[in-house]
Amino acid sequence: MGKPALKSREGSPPGGFWTSKAFLVCLGFLAVAIVLLWSEHRAHILGAAFWLLLLACPLLHVFMHHGHSGNGSHQRPERGENSPEGDGHE
């Protein structure tokens, strides 16, 4: 007896997991879990929402300003009279 032949993947759609039936099943389970958690824990979630938003502000500040590394890359240099861009007055 020989080895059993492996099934070919010629008929499977390209794209991997994100376009597979397994992804749709996981998406369905995730949707059900979210609905059940929302219905049972709505008061806790809404009570913590304000504090989570407040705690997100410093994190957004750090990540949006890249940690204030002090290299001055976000400062614009002053334009002189001989600048090719000029000062906007003609």
N, CA, C and O atoms as a MOPAC input file, in Angstrom:
PM7 MOZYME 1SCF
protein

 N      0.82300 1    -1.18400 1     0.00000 1
 C      0.00000 1     0.00000 1     0.00000 1
 C      0.86200 1     1.24000 1     0.00000 1
 O      1.88500 1     1.30000 1     0.68300 1
 N      0.44900 1     2.22400 1    -0.76400 1
 C      1.17800 1     3.48900 1    -0.85800 1
 C      0.54700 1     4.55200 1     0.01900 1
 O     -0.43700 1     4.32200 1     0.72200 1
 N      1.14300 1     5.70400 1    -0.05100 1
 C      0.62300 1     6.84500 1     0.70900 1
 C     -0.66300 1     7.33700 1     0.06700 1
 O     -0.79100 1     7.29400 1    -1.15600 1
 N     -1.62200 1     7.80500 1     0.86500 1
 C     -2.82800 1     8.37800 1     0.27900 1
 C     -2.49400 1     9.70000 1    -0.40700 1
 O     -1.65600 1    10.47200 1     0.06000 1
 N     -3.15500 1     9.93100 1    -1.49600 1
 C     -2.90100 1    11.15400 1    -2.26100 1
 C     -3.45000 1    12.37100 1    -1.51800 1
 O     -4.54600 1    12.33100 1    -0.95900 1
 N     -2.67000 1    13.45000 1    -1.52200 1
 C     -3.11500 1    14.69700 1    -0.90500 1
 C     -4.07300 1    15.41900 1    -1.85000 1
 O     -3.91800 1    15.38000 1    -3.07000 1
 N     -5.05600 1    16.07200 1    -1.25900 1
 C     -5.99500 1    16.82700 1    -2.09100 1
 C     -5.29200 1    18.05200 1    -2.65000 1
 O     -4.51100 1    18.70500 1    -1.95900 1
 N     -5.57500 1    18.34800 1    -3.88600 1
 C     -4.97800 1    19.53500 1    -4.48500 1
 C     -5.76300 1    20.76900 1    -4.07900 1
 O     -6.95400 1    20.69200 1    -3.77800 1
 N     -5.08900 1    21.89800 1    -4.07500 1
 C     -5.73200 1    23.14700 1    -3.68800 1
 C     -6.07400 1    23.98900 1    -4.90800 1
 O     -6.21200 1    25.20700 1    -4.79900 1
 N     -6.21000 1    23.37300 1    -6.03900 1
 C     -6.49400 1    24.12900 1    -7.25400 1
 C     -7.87400 1    24.76300 1    -7.20500 1
 O     -8.06800 1    25.84000 1    -7.76900 1
 N     -8.83200 1    24.13200 1    -6.55000 1
 C    -10.18600 1    24.65500 1    -6.50400 1
 C    -10.42500 1    25.65800 1    -5.39500 1
 O    -11.49100 1    26.27100 1    -5.34200 1
 N     -9.45000 1    25.84300 1    -4.50000 1
 C     -9.65300 1    26.77800 1    -3.40100 1
 C     -9.43800 1    28.20900 1    -3.88000 1
 O     -8.57600 1    28.46800 1    -4.72100 1
 N    -10.22300 1    29.13400 1    -3.34200 1
 C    -10.08000 1    30.52100 1    -3.78000 1
 C     -8.79700 1    31.13100 1    -3.22600 1
 O     -8.36600 1    30.75900 1    -2.13400 1
 N     -8.18300 1    32.05200 1    -3.94700 1
 C     -6.97800 1    32.70600 1    -3.44200 1
 C     -7.33800 1    33.67700 1    -2.32900 1
 O     -8.47400 1    34.14700 1    -2.26400 1
 N     -6.40000 1    33.98000 1    -1.46500 1
 C     -6.63600 1    34.93700 1    -0.41000 1
 C     -6.45600 1    34.36500 1     0.97400 1
 O     -6.35800 1    35.12900 1     1.93500 1
 N     -6.40800 1    33.08100 1     1.11600 1
 C     -6.13700 1    32.46400 1     2.40600 1
 C     -7.28700 1    32.55800 1     3.38900 1
 O     -8.45400 1    32.41200 1     3.02500 1
 N     -6.93500 1    32.80600 1     4.64100 1
 C     -7.89300 1    32.76400 1     5.74100 1
 C     -8.97600 1    33.83300 1     5.62200 1
 O    -10.12800 1    33.57100 1     5.96500 1
 N     -8.64000 1    35.01700 1     5.15000 1
 C     -9.58600 1    36.13900 1     5.13500 1
 C    -10.75600 1    35.93200 1     4.18500 1
 O    -11.76300 1    36.63000 1     4.30100 1
 N    -10.65700 1    35.01700 1     3.27200 1
 C    -11.75900 1    34.74100 1     2.35800 1
 C    -12.30200 1    33.32600 1     2.52800 1
 O    -13.06000 1    32.84600 1     1.68600 1
 N    -11.92200 1    32.66600 1     3.60100 1
 C    -12.32100 1    31.27100 1     3.79200 1
 C    -13.60000 1    31.16400 1     4.61900 1
 O    -14.06000 1    32.13900 1     5.21400 1
 N    -14.16000 1    29.96200 1     4.64200 1
 C    -15.34000 1    29.69300 1     5.45900 1
 C    -15.00100 1    29.76200 1     6.93600 1
 O    -15.84500 1    30.14300 1     7.74700 1
 N    -13.78400 1    29.40100 1     7.29600 1
 C    -13.35800 1    29.45400 1     8.69600 1
 C    -13.40300 1    30.88700 1     9.21800 1
 O    -13.76800 1    31.11600 1    10.37100 1
 N    -13.03500 1    31.84400 1     8.38300 1
 C    -13.09000 1    33.24300 1     8.78400 1
 C    -14.53500 1    33.66900 1     9.03400 1
 O    -14.81200 1    34.38300 1     9.99700 1
 N    -15.44600 1    33.24100 1     8.18300 1
 C    -16.85400 1    33.58900 1     8.37400 1
 C    -17.40500 1    32.98200 1     9.66000 1
 O    -18.19500 1    33.61900 1    10.35600 1
 N    -16.99500 1    31.75800 1     9.97800 1
 C    -17.43000 1    31.12200 1    11.22500 1
 C    -16.87700 1    31.89800 1    12.42500 1
 O    -17.60500 1    32.16400 1    13.38100 1
 N    -15.60700 1    32.25800 1    12.37500 1
 C    -15.00900 1    33.04800 1    13.46100 1
 C    -15.69800 1    34.39900 1    13.59400 1
 O    -15.91700 1    34.87900 1    14.70600 1
 N    -16.03600 1    35.00500 1    12.47800 1
 C    -16.74100 1    36.28900 1    12.49300 1
 C    -18.11700 1    36.14700 1    13.13400 1
 O    -18.54600 1    37.02200 1    13.88700 1
 N    -18.81000 1    35.04900 1    12.83800 1
 C    -20.11000 1    34.79300 1    13.44400 1
 C    -20.01000 1    34.61100 1    14.94700 1
 O    -20.79900 1    35.19100 1    15.69300 1
 N    -19.04700 1    33.81000 1    15.40600 1
 C    -18.84600 1    33.61700 1    16.84100 1
 C    -18.48300 1    34.93600 1    17.53100 1
 O    -18.95100 1    35.20800 1    18.63700 1
 N    -17.66200 1    35.74200 1    16.88700 1
 C    -17.27700 1    37.02500 1    17.44600 1
 C    -18.48100 1    37.95500 1    17.56900 1
 O    -18.61800 1    38.66200 1    18.56700 1
 N    -19.35400 1    37.95800 1    16.56200 1
 C    -20.55100 1    38.79700 1    16.60400 1
 C    -21.47300 1    38.37000 1    17.75000 1
 O    -21.99800 1    39.21700 1    18.47300 1
 N    -21.66700 1    37.07200 1    17.91500 1
 C    -22.51300 1    36.57400 1    18.99700 1
 C    -21.89700 1    36.93500 1    20.34600 1
 O    -22.61800 1    37.34400 1    21.25600 1
 N    -20.59400 1    36.79400 1    20.49300 1
 C    -19.92300 1    37.11700 1    21.75000 1
 C    -20.07000 1    38.59900 1    22.08300 1
 O    -20.29800 1    38.95100 1    23.24000 1
 N    -19.94500 1    39.46000 1    21.09400 1
 C    -20.08100 1    40.89700 1    21.32600 1
 C    -21.50200 1    41.23700 1    21.76400 1
 O    -21.69200 1    42.02600 1    22.69000 1
 N    -22.49500 1    40.65200 1    21.11100 1
 C    -23.89100 1    40.92200 1    21.47700 1
 C    -24.17000 1    40.45300 1    22.89500 1
 O    -24.81200 1    41.17000 1    23.66200 1
 N    -23.70300 1    39.26700 1    23.26100 1
 C    -23.94400 1    38.75600 1    24.60800 1
 C    -23.20100 1    39.57400 1    25.66300 1
 O    -23.75600 1    39.86500 1    26.72200 1
 N    -21.96800 1    39.94100 1    25.38800 1
 C    -21.22400 1    40.76000 1    26.34400 1
 C    -21.85900 1    42.13400 1    26.49600 1
 O    -21.92400 1    42.66200 1    27.60600 1
 N    -22.32400 1    42.71600 1    25.40800 1
 C    -22.96200 1    44.03000 1    25.46500 1
 C    -24.24900 1    43.96200 1    26.29400 1
 O    -24.50300 1    44.84000 1    27.11800 1
 N    -25.05000 1    42.93100 1    26.07900 1
 C    -26.32300 1    42.84800 1    26.79200 1
 C    -26.13900 1    42.58700 1    28.28900 1
 O    -26.94000 1    43.05700 1    29.09700 1
 N    -25.10100 1    41.85100 1    28.66700 1
 C    -24.88500 1    41.52200 1    30.07200 1
 C    -24.04600 1    42.55500 1    30.81800 1
 O    -24.19900 1    42.70500 1    32.03100 1
 N    -23.17400 1    43.26000 1    30.13000 1
 C    -22.21800 1    44.14400 1    30.79900 1
 C    -22.30500 1    45.58400 1    30.31100 1
 O    -21.32000 1    46.31800 1    30.38400 1
 N    -23.45800 1    45.99800 1    29.81900 1
 C    -23.62500 1    47.34800 1    29.26600 1
 C    -23.28400 1    48.41700 1    30.29400 1
 O    -22.59500 1    49.38200 1    29.96000 1
 N    -23.74100 1    48.27800 1    31.52300 1
 C    -23.49000 1    49.28700 1    32.55600 1
 C    -21.99700 1    49.41900 1    32.85600 1
 O    -21.49900 1    50.52700 1    33.05400 1
 N    -21.29400 1    48.31000 1    32.88900 1
 C    -19.85300 1    48.36300 1    33.15600 1
 C    -19.10900 1    49.01400 1    31.99900 1
 O    -18.20100 1    49.81800 1    32.21000 1
 N    -19.49300 1    48.66500 1    30.78100 1
 C    -18.81200 1    49.19900 1    29.60100 1
 C    -19.03800 1    50.70700 1    29.50500 1
 O    -18.08800 1    51.46100 1    29.29400 1
 N    -20.28100 1    51.15100 1    29.65800 1
 C    -20.57300 1    52.57300 1    29.54900 1
 C    -19.99700 1    53.35500 1    30.72000 1
 O    -19.63100 1    54.52000 1    30.56300 1
 N    -19.91100 1    52.73500 1    31.88500 1
 C    -19.30300 1    53.39800 1    33.03100 1
 C    -17.81200 1    53.59800 1    32.86000 1
 O    -17.25900 1    54.57700 1    33.36000 1
 N    -17.16000 1    52.70100 1    32.17100 1
 C    -15.71100 1    52.79200 1    31.97000 1
 C    -15.35200 1    53.55500 1    30.70100 1
 O    -14.18600 1    53.90100 1    30.51000 1
 N    -16.30700 1    53.82200 1    29.84200 1
 C    -16.00900 1    54.46100 1    28.54900 1
 C    -15.37000 1    55.83100 1    28.73300 1
 O    -14.41200 1    56.16400 1    28.03500 1
 N    -15.88600 1    56.62900 1    29.66100 1
 C    -15.32600 1    57.96000 1    29.90000 1
 C    -13.87200 1    57.86700 1    30.33000 1
 O    -13.02100 1    58.60000 1    29.82600 1
 N    -13.58600 1    56.96100 1    31.26500 1
 C    -12.22500 1    56.84400 1    31.77300 1
 C    -11.27900 1    56.28900 1    30.71900 1
 O    -10.11400 1    56.68200 1    30.66700 1
 N    -11.76200 1    55.38200 1    29.88300 1
 C    -10.92300 1    54.85200 1    28.80400 1
 C    -10.58800 1    55.93800 1    27.78900 1
 O     -9.46500 1    56.00300 1    27.29000 1
 N    -11.56700 1    56.79000 1    27.48600 1
 C    -11.31500 1    57.90500 1    26.57900 1
 C    -10.31800 1    58.87200 1    27.19300 1
 O     -9.42100 1    59.36200 1    26.50800 1
 N    -10.47000 1    59.14800 1    28.47200 1
 C     -9.56100 1    60.04900 1    29.15800 1
 C     -8.13500 1    59.47800 1    29.20600 1
 O     -7.16800 1    60.22500 1    29.06000 1
 N     -8.00400 1    58.18700 1    29.40700 1
 C     -6.67900 1    57.55500 1    29.42800 1
 C     -6.07000 1    57.45600 1    28.03300 1
 O     -4.85000 1    57.37200 1    27.89400 1
 N     -6.90400 1    57.46400 1    27.00700 1
 C     -6.38900 1    57.38000 1    25.63800 1
 C     -5.72800 1    58.68800 1    25.20300 1
 O     -4.86300 1    58.67900 1    24.32700 1
 N     -6.12200 1    59.80200 1    25.79800 1
 C     -5.58000 1    61.10400 1    25.38000 1
 C     -4.05500 1    61.19400 1    25.52300 1
 O     -3.39300 1    61.59100 1    24.56400 1
 N     -3.46500 1    60.84400 1    26.67700 1
 C     -1.99700 1    60.91700 1    26.75700 1
 C     -1.30800 1    59.95700 1    25.78200 1
 O     -0.25700 1    60.28000 1    25.22800 1
 N     -1.88800 1    58.80100 1    25.57800 1
 C     -1.27500 1    57.85600 1    24.62700 1
 C     -1.30300 1    58.41600 1    23.21100 1
 O     -0.31300 1    58.32400 1    22.48500 1
 N     -2.41700 1    58.98700 1    22.82200 1
 C     -2.50200 1    59.59600 1    21.49000 1
 C     -1.51500 1    60.74600 1    21.37200 1
 O     -0.87900 1    60.91000 1    20.33000 1
 N     -1.38000 1    61.53600 1    22.41300 1
 C     -0.44700 1    62.65400 1    22.38500 1
 C      0.98100 1    62.16300 1    22.15900 1
 O      1.71000 1    62.72100 1    21.33800 1
 N      1.37500 1    61.12700 1    22.88300 1
 C      2.74000 1    60.59700 1    22.75200 1
 C      2.96700 1    60.03000 1    21.35600 1
 O      3.99200 1    60.30600 1    20.73300 1
 N      2.01600 1    59.23900 1    20.86300 1
 C      2.22100 1    58.60500 1    19.56700 1
 C      2.09000 1    59.59100 1    18.40900 1
 O      2.76600 1    59.42800 1    17.39300 1
 N      1.25200 1    60.59300 1    18.53300 1
 C      1.07800 1    61.53600 1    17.42900 1
 C      2.24000 1    62.52200 1    17.35400 1
 O      2.55600 1    63.02600 1    16.27600 1
 N      2.87900 1    62.80000 1    18.49200 1
 C      4.01900 1    63.71000 1    18.49400 1
 C      5.34000 1    62.96000 1    18.49200 1
 O      6.39700 1    63.57600 1    18.62600 1
 N      5.30100 1    61.67700 1    18.34800 1
 C      6.49400 1    60.81900 1    18.26800 1
 C      7.39000 1    60.99200 1    19.49000 1
 O      8.61400 1    60.95600 1    19.36700 1
 N      6.80300 1    61.17800 1    20.65400 1
 C      7.56200 1    61.20100 1    21.89300 1
 C      8.30700 1    62.48500 1    22.16700 1
 O      9.10400 1    62.52100 1    23.10400 1
 N      8.09600 1    63.54300 1    21.40400 1
 C      8.79900 1    64.82100 1    21.60400 1
 C     10.29700 1    64.58800 1    21.69800 1
 O     10.91900 1    64.92200 1    22.70600 1
 N     10.86800 1    64.02500 1    20.66400 1
 C     12.28200 1    63.67300 1    20.68500 1
 C     13.19400 1    64.89200 1    20.72800 1
 O     14.38200 1    64.74400 1    21.01400 1
 N     12.68900 1    66.07800 1    20.45800 1
 C     13.49300 1    67.28100 1    20.58800 1
 C     14.37700 1    67.58300 1    19.40400 1
 O     15.27500 1    68.41800 1    19.51700 1
 N     14.16300 1    66.94300 1    18.27700 1
 C     15.01100 1    67.22000 1    17.12200 1
 C     14.53000 1    68.42200 1    16.32900 1
 O     15.21200 1    68.84000 1    15.39300 1
 N     13.39400 1    68.98600 1    16.66300 1
 C     12.91500 1    70.19300 1    15.99700 1
 C     12.43600 1    69.96200 1    14.58300 1
 O     12.35800 1    70.91600 1    13.80900 1
 N     12.11500 1    68.74500 1    14.21500 1
 C     11.72800 1    68.46800 1    12.83100 1
 C     10.35500 1    69.02800 1    12.49500 1
 O     10.03400 1    69.19400 1    11.31800 1
 N      9.53900 1    69.32000 1    13.49700 1
 C      8.21200 1    69.82600 1    13.20900 1
 C      8.15900 1    71.35200 1    13.22300 1
 O      7.08600 1    71.92700 1    13.04100 1
 N      9.29200 1    72.01700 1    13.43500 1
 C      9.32800 1    73.47200 1    13.41900 1
 C      9.70800 1    73.95900 1    12.03800 1
 O     10.59400 1    73.40500 1    11.38800 1
 N      9.01700 1    75.01900 1    11.59200 1
 C      9.30000 1    75.56900 1    10.26300 1
 C     10.37400 1    76.64500 1    10.38500 1
 O     10.31000 1    77.47300 1    11.29400 1
 N     11.35000 1    76.64800 1     9.49500 1
 C     12.37200 1    77.70200 1     9.53600 1
 C     11.77200 1    79.02900 1     9.08300 1
 O     10.80900 1    79.06500 1     8.31800 1
 N     12.36400 1    80.12100 1     9.57400 1
 C     11.89500 1    81.43700 1     9.15300 1
 C     12.34000 1    81.68200 1     7.72300 1
 O     13.42800 1    81.27400 1     7.31800 1
 N     11.48400 1    82.35400 1     6.96600 1
 C     11.82600 1    82.66900 1     5.57800 1
 C     12.42700 1    84.07400 1     5.50800 1
 O     11.91000 1    85.02100 1     6.10100 1
 N     13.49100 1    84.17900 1     4.79600 1
 C     14.13700 1    85.48200 1     4.62100 1
 C     13.66200 1    86.16800 1     3.34400 1
 O     12.81600 1    85.64400 1     2.62000 1
 N     14.22200 1    87.34800 1     3.08000 1
 C     13.83900 1    88.10300 1     1.88200 1
 C     14.33400 1    87.42000 1     0.61600 1
 O     13.68600 1    87.50000 1    -0.42700 1
 N     15.47200 1    86.75300 1     0.69900 1
 C     16.06400 1    86.11700 1    -0.47800 1
 C     15.58300 1    84.69300 1    -0.66700 1
 O     16.09800 1    83.96500 1    -1.51600 1
 N     14.61900 1    84.30300 1     0.10500 1
 C     14.07900 1    82.95600 1     0.01200 1
 C     13.32800 1    82.79200 1    -1.30500 1
 O     12.64400 1    83.72200 1    -1.73100 1
 N     13.43800 1    81.62500 1    -1.96900 1
 C     12.71000 1    81.42900 1    -3.23900 1
 C     11.19400 1    81.42600 1    -3.03900 1
 O     10.44500 1    81.70700 1    -3.97500 1
 N     10.74200 1    81.11200 1    -1.82900 1
 C      9.31800 1    81.09900 1    -1.58100 1
 C      8.76600 1    82.48600 1    -1.29000 1
 O      7.57400 1    82.73800 1    -1.46200 1
 N      9.63200 1    83.37700 1    -0.85200 1
 C      9.20500 1    84.73000 1    -0.52800 1
 C      8.40800 1    84.74900 1     0.75500 1
 O      8.27600 1    83.73800 1     1.44500 1
 N      7.87000 1    85.94100 1     1.06600 1
 C      7.10300 1    86.05900 1     2.28100 1
 C      5.61400 1    86.18000 1     2.00100 1
 O      4.83500 1    86.41400 1     2.92500 1
 N      5.20700 1    86.02900 1     0.76900 1
 C      3.79100 1    86.06300 1     0.43300 1
 C      3.28800 1    87.44100 1     0.06400 1
 O      2.13200 1    87.59200 1    -0.33100 1
 N      4.14300 1    88.45900 1     0.18700 1
 C      3.75400 1    89.83000 1    -0.16600 1
 C      4.39900 1    90.20900 1    -1.47600 1
 O      5.57800 1    89.93100 1    -1.69200 1
 N      3.65000 1    90.83200 1    -2.34300 1
 C      4.23700 1    91.26200 1    -3.61900 1
 C      3.96200 1    92.70100 1    -3.86400 1
 O      4.37700 1    93.24300 1    -4.88900 1

